[in-house]
């Protein structure tokens, strides 16, 4: 999944099921971050910053 697939760029909103798509992206990002951290053998610290756009946008429109 590519970043931002949950964003409706033309209407400045989220696509249907956008929150779920964002959650999938965040889960994949966390898993990838953990794999990278393991490969680096603690020589470097890797941080994942999850996307919050869909949830923030949904809360703004309620």
C-alpha positions in Angstrom: 0.0 0.0 0.0 1.3 3.4 -0.9 1.3 6.3 1.4 -1.8 8.4 1.3 -4.1 6.0 -0.5 -6.7 6.8 2.1 -6.7 10.5 1.2 -9.2 12.0 -1.2 -6.9 14.7 -2.5 -9.5 16.3 -4.8 -12.0 16.9 -2.0 -9.6 17.3 1.0 -11.0 14.3 2.8 -10.6 10.6 3.2 -11.8 7.9 0.9 -14.4 5.3 2.0 -12.8 3.0 4.5 -9.9 5.5 4.8 -9.4 5.0 8.5 -9.0 1.2 7.9 -6.6 1.8 5.1 -4.5 4.1 7.2 -4.4 1.5 10.0 -3.2 -1.1 7.6 -0.5 1.3 6.4 0.6 2.0 10.0 0.7 -1.7 10.9 2.9 -2.4 7.8 5.1 0.5 8.7 5.6 -0.6 12.3 6.4 -4.2 11.1 9.0 -2.8 8.6 10.5 -0.6 11.2 10.9 -3.6 13.6 12.6 -5.6 10.8 15.0 -2.8 10.0 15.8 -2.3 13.7 16.6 -6.0 14.0 18.8 -5.9 10.9 20.8 -2.9 12.3 21.5 -4.9 15.5 20.8 -2.0 17.8 23.6 0.1 16.2 21.1 2.7 15.2 17.7 3.6 16.5 14.8 3.6 14.0 11.6 5.3 14.7 8.2 4.9 12.9 5.8 7.8 13.0 2.3 6.6 12.2 0.0 8.5 10.0 -2.9 10.2 11.8 -4.5 12.1 8.9 -7.6 10.0 8.5 -8.4 9.8 12.1 -7.9 13.5 12.7 -9.9 14.4 9.6 -12.8 12.1 10.6 -12.8 13.6 14.1 -12.8 17.1 12.6 -15.9 16.4 10.6 -18.0 14.8 13.3 
